[in-house]
Amino acid sequence: MANAPKKNEKGTGIAGILPFIVIPIAFLLGYLLYKFVFGDPSHFKDGNPDLDPLPGDYLGVIYKGGFIVPILLGLLFITIIFSIERLFTIIKAAGVGSVDKFVRNVQYSLANGDIKTAIAACDKQKGSVANVIRSGLTTYGMVSNATDMDREQKVAAIQKELEESTSLELPSLEQNLPIIATIATIATLVGLIGTVLGMIRAFAGMAHSGAPDASALATGISEALINTALGITTSAIAIVSYSYFTTRIDGMTYRIDEAGYSMQQQFVAQSK
């Protein structure tokens, strides 16, 4: 148990420096994709990116969305990368096999007064839920034989150990989720900024030409709306990702609370 905080600090530290690596790389990838893929001369008339995109060539249309496009691509890459990273973290935290079945096995072992089997189940399950429950079971076994504590103090000791272990495990699960939540909020706004700037350029170009051109206006508007489409797409992915991970974490917290409550109730019942 003494090694648990150290392990958690190591995991949190790695996840803590990850944004400083991922974010610059994501924006760099966004710029490279924008410049050399979407901006490839083959997508434009006469092979000139300064001219209009070829008819039906959406890669060229995206390029014409302007400098906001690589920013939105960077935000999209950040969302995807951190979603994958959190997915692996959550799967690892859940341990091996079904968490619900594991909790039921622990409850069954406690009901039979078999703490060793419950601890063995934790060692087999692994993961954050098993780590927290194992800490509580270890304290359970220690206070069961303590003669200098009354029943209320023993129950309080078990509860305190569960709370402390939970506070060590959960932050590592929630690491980097605020980044996804922030992107879910700002991606659409960044896209709208790009759209507004694109609309300004389109109408300013028409005003400069001195003659209304429906085709040019339609092209300018479609290019401007690319930013909105990218922003909404990125925001939608971030919202779904954030909701999924918070739901999984809440489920783990519930199972920890369920096992902890059963542990305390069983201890009280056996102490009577």
N, C-alpha and C positions, 0 to 999 in steps of 0.2 A: 504493500500500500504506500510505502514511503516513496516508491519510484513513480507513482501515478502522476503527481504534479509535474515532475520533471519531464515525463513523456508528453503531457499536455502542452507544456510550455514550448517544447521543441516543435510539435505540430502546429501550434499557434504561430510560432515565429516564422516557419516556412510559409504558411498562408499569409502572414502579415507582410512579408517582403514581395510576395507574388504580384500585387498590383503595380509595384514600381518596375517590374519586368514586363508584365503583360500589356499594360496600357500604352507605353511608348511603341512596343512592337505592333500592337493592333492598329494604331494610327499610321504607322509606317506602312503596314500591309495595305491599309485602306488607300493611302496615297499612291502606292505602286500599282495597285489594281486599277485605280482611277486613271492614272497617267499612261500606263503601258498596255492595258487591256481595253478599257473603255475608250481611251484616247488614241488607240491605234489608227493610223491613217486609212487603213482599209475600210473603216466604217463611215468615211466621209466622201463627199463629192470631190473629185479630182485628187483624192488622197490628201486633202488639206483639212486638218482638224478645226481650222478657223471657219470653214464653210459648213453648210447644213449637213446633217447626217443623211446617209442613203435611205431611200424609202423603205420602211419596215425594219430598219436596223436599230433595235432598241438599245444596243450597247452604246451606239453613238448618241442616241437621245439622252441616255443617262449621263454621258460625259458632258453634254451641254447643260446639265443641271447646275454647273458652276462649282465653286470652291467648297460649298457646303457638303457636296456629295462625299468627298473623302472623309470628312468629319463623321458623317452618318455611317459610312462603311466601318470606320474605326469603332464607333459605338456598337455596331452590330457584331463585330468580331469580339469585342470585349464581353458582350452579353453571352455569346456562344461559348467562348473559352471558359468563363467563370461558371457557366451553367454546367459544362462538362466536368469541371473541377469539383464543383459542389456535389454533383451526382455521384462521383466516385467516393467522395468523403462521406456522404449519407449512406451509401451502400456499405462501406467499410464500417461505419458506426453501428449499423444494424446488426452486424455480426454474421455468423453462419446459420443459415436456416431461418425458420419463421420466428419472429420476435414474440408473437402471440403464444405460440406453442411453448417457447422457452419460458415465458412468464408463468404459464399454467403449470409447467413442470416444477418451477421453483415453489409455487404456491402449494403444489401437491407434496413436495418434499418437506416443506415447513409444517404442513398439517400433520405429517407423520413424525415430526420432530427430527428429521434427518438433515441436519445442516451440511454435513460433508457432501451428500449427494447434490444438494442445492449449489454448493460452491463448485463442485465438479462440473455441473451444468453450465455455470458461468464461465469456467475456464474453457469449456468446449464451444460455447456460443461466441465468446469474444465480443469486441465492439463496445461502444459507449454505454449502452443499456446494461450489458453484462458487467462492465467495470463498476458502475454505480451500485448495482445490486450486490455484487461481490463485496464491496466495501461495507455495505450495510450488514451483510451476512457475517462478515468477519467480526464486526463490532457486536453483532447479535451473540455470537459464540463466546466472545470475551466477557460481556456483561452478564451472561447467563450464570457464570461461575463466580462472579464478583460478590463478595460478602460485605463490602463497605458501602453499598449503594442500595437504596430502596427501589421498589418497582417503578415509581414515577421517574426517578433519576436514570434508570436503565433504559426506559422507553425514550426519554429525552435524548440520551446519548446515541441511540440508534437513529432517531430522527435527525439529530445534528449531523451525524456522519453521512446520511443520505443527502442532506441539503448541501453539505460541503462538497461531496463528490459530484453532485449534479452541477454545482457552480463551476467546477473545474472542467467538466466535459462539454456542457452546452455551448460555451463561447466558441469553441473550436468548430462546432457545427454551424454556427451563425456567422462565422468569419466570411467576409467579402459579400454577404448578402446585401448590405447597404449599397454597394456599388450597383448591383442589379436593380435595386429599388430606385436608385437615383436615375439610372438610364431609362427606366420605365416612365419616369416623370418628364425628363428633359428631351428625350428623343423626338417626340412629336413637336415640341416647341422649336427645337433646332430645325426640323423639317419645315415648319411654317415660316421660319425666318428665311430659309432658302427660297421658299415659294414666293414670299413677298418681294425679295430682292430680284428674283427672276421676272416677276410681273412688272416690276419697275423698269427693268431693262427692256422688256418687250414693248411696253407702251412708250418708253423714251425713244426707242428705235423708230417706232411709227411716227412719233411727233417730229423726229429729226428728218425722216424721209419726206414729210409733207403730204403724203397721200396714203389713205387707209388701204391696207393690204390684209384681207381676211386670212389668206393662207399663212402669211408671216406671223400674224397675230396668233393663229391656232398653233403654229409650231412653237412660238415663244411660250404660250400658256402650257402646252404639253411638257415642255422642258422644265418649266418652273414647278409643275406639279410632281415631277419626279422626286423632288425633295420631300414633299408631303408623303408620298407613297413609301419612301425609304424610312422616314421617321415613324410613321404609323406601324410599319412592319417590325421595326426594331423595338418599338415600345410594346407591341403586342407580345412578342417573344419574351421580353423581359418580364412583363406582368405574369404571363403563364408560368415562367420559370420560377419567379419569386413566390407565387402562390403555391406551387407544387412543393418547393423546398420547405417553406414555413409550415405547410400542412404535415409533411413528413416529420419535421422536428417536433411539432406539437404532439404528434402521435407517439413519438419516443418518450416525450416528457410525461404523457398520460400513462404510458406503460410503466415508467419508473415510479410514478406516484402510486399506481395500482399495486405494484409489487411491494413498495415501501409500506403502504397502508396494511397490506396483508401481513407483512412481517411484524409490524407493531401489534396488530390485533392478535396474531398468533402468540406472540410473546406474552401479552397480557393474559390470554386464555391459559397458557401453560404455567403462568406465575401464580394463578389462583390456588 
